[in-house]
Amino acid sequence: MEKDQHMLDGFNDGYTIQKYEPELAQQMLTSLANTDAPYSKGFHAGAKEYQMEAELDKTNQFPGIDNHPGYEPLHREPEKDQDMDMDK
């Protein structure tokens, strides 16, 4: 169980550091390269996960919901008809 927790901690640290401090993450990945410790394996996996998600986001694989086919907002502003005379 402790091994799993170390791996999870490494994954979370790798993901977060890769996201906010990518240069530091690369230095850490280099220093952890020859280690088989669970934390090290988790760190590598977390950093890689963030990099993959960032690449998918760049290629627009995760578009906003409003770009999704069939998306209908719950509330729409009424369309204004330019030809309609409200005084009649």
Phi, psi and omega in degrees: 000320180296323178300316179297320180294321177295320179294318178296317177299318179296317179300310181297319178295316180299316180297310184293315181293321177298323182290314188259335181222069187299328179293317177296319179300318180295321177297317180293320178299320178296316182288335180265003188301323185259025182248138177255014180295146179304320179300316181298315179297318178296318180299314179300315181295320180294316179296318179295319179301314180297317180299319179294317179296320180295321178294317178298321179295321178297325182271011176064034175281343177242065182290160177298157183301327182291346177265357183286134179300135178087000180291129177234121177295151180291330182232129177242144173288137179296142178286140179264127180265116183294332184272354186276129179257114184284346183279351184277000000 
